[in-house]
Amino acid sequence: MAIVSRYTVALHILTFITEKTGNSDAFITSNQIAVSVGTSPVFIRRILGSLAKANLVIVKHGGTDTGWKLARSSDKITLLDVYEAVVQKPLFESHHSKPNTDCVIGRGIQPALHHIYNQSEAAMKQQLRQYSISDLLLETVAQFNLMEAEKRL
């Protein structure tokens, strides 16, 4: 699965947990999350594992309230925190094979792109840092309500 897709699913997971738990200490199962995401609970648990390693979620095993919850308030989890938890590689990568260094483009393209890629990724991260999971939940609910209102017209 593409990195960007894993990131989107991670955002979906955290937004779903936020909406379902509010400020309570309730835990949400991977099965519940999987129904919302439209994928398997096994895949959800893999992503939750990455989120747990980054201290964004907590897991509880056994008992009646088995599942996952946020490790801290949703307004304290930025979209950048989530990105860094699930994306292990740079956004942009260089060639898979070594370009011809006897060619002016082959020799200079990677250093030129490296500079552009670094600036682009830094700008994206700065943007993601400005939004929290609670912001995403508010926007998600607003979009849902807008679509529901349009259906009634």
Helices and strands as residue ranges (DSSP letters): H 3-21, H 30-37, H 41-53, E 57-60, E 67-70, G 74-76, H 79-86, H 104-129, H 133-152
